[in-house]
Amino acid sequence: MSYQAGDIVWARFFADKLRPGVVVGNDRYVRSVVLVCPGTGTLLGGPVRIRLEPEETGLSAATEIMPHRLQSLPPNKLQEVVGRMPAARWEQLEDVLLDLLGLQSACQRLLR
């Protein structure tokens, strides 16, 4: 199965625990792993968590995406696609990832 950035999936993370996640990479370059930010139902808020409500995602409960826990997973750890990140939430996730990875200045240079 092929996954696209922004897909909300069920995946097996940390110690094979099934939880929702958001695909943030694509398979254009590397097909042996998929970059995924895990989600959690433990709603703590904070500057690096992106909250998703069930009515906008296809998930059954509110979920916070944790970009600071970004993982590369083999495709066999991903299960079904259950939805897509809403555009506004996707932009938040991109901003947080750029900041976490120290890439904001690189993006600003590209825009000059």
N, C-alpha and C positions, 0 to 999 in steps of 0.2 A: 504494500500500500504506500502511496506517496502522501506526504504531509506538506502543508504550506504554512508559512509564518502567519500567525493569528488563529490557527486551528486550536480549539479547546478539545483536549483529549483526556481519556483515562489512561494512566501510565503507572508502571511499577517503579517507584523511586525507593530511596533509602530502605535497605533490608527487605526489598521486594514488597513494600507497602503500596497498595493501590490507592491512588489519589488523582484528582484532576490536575491538569497542567496546561500550559500554553506553549505551543511550538513557536520558537523565535528564530529559528534558522530555516534554511531550505536545503533540498537535496541536490542543488545544482553542482556543488563541488565535491561533497563527501556524502556517500550513500550509506556508509557503515555506521554512522551515528546521527542522531537528531538532537538539536539543542532545544531544551525544554525547561521552562520555569515552573516549578511545582506550585500547587495551590494547597491551601489548608482551610478547614472549617473553624479553626481557632482564630477568632477575629480580634486582633490586637491593634490594628491601625498602625500608624507611623509613616514616616516619609518614604520608605522603600517598598511598602506593600500597596498593591492595587486591588481595591475591593470590587468584586463583581456580584451583581444581584441576580437571583435566579431568572427573573423575567427577561433579562437581557442576554442570557448565555446558554440556556438549555440544561443547566445544572439544577439540581433539586433544592439547593440551599445556597445562602450567601457564602462566598469563597474569597479569600485573599490570595492573590498571586504573589509569590516571593522571588523577585528577580535576583536577590542576593544569594539565592540557593540554586542558581542556574546549573543545569547538569547536561552532560552529553550522554544520551541513552542509545543503546542499540535498538533498531526499529522493532525487534520482537518484544521489547518492553512496553511498547505503545499498543493500546487497544483501540477502541472506536473513537471517531471524531464525534463529539456531541454538540458542537456549536462553533461560533466564530467570535473573536473578541470584537466588541463594539468599537467603532472608529475612535471615539474620544478616549476610551480606556487604552486602546492600542498606542495612541500618541503618548499617554502617560507612561506606559511601559517602556516605549522607546527612549523617552527622556531619562527615566531612571537607569536603564541599562547603559546608555551613553555615559551618564555620570559615574556609575559604579565601575565601568571599565576604563574610565579616564579618556573617553573619546570625544568629548564635547569640543575641545579646542581643535581637534583634527577636522571635525565637521564644519566648524566656523572658518577654518582655512580654506576648505573646499568651496565655501560660499562667497569668498572674496573675489 
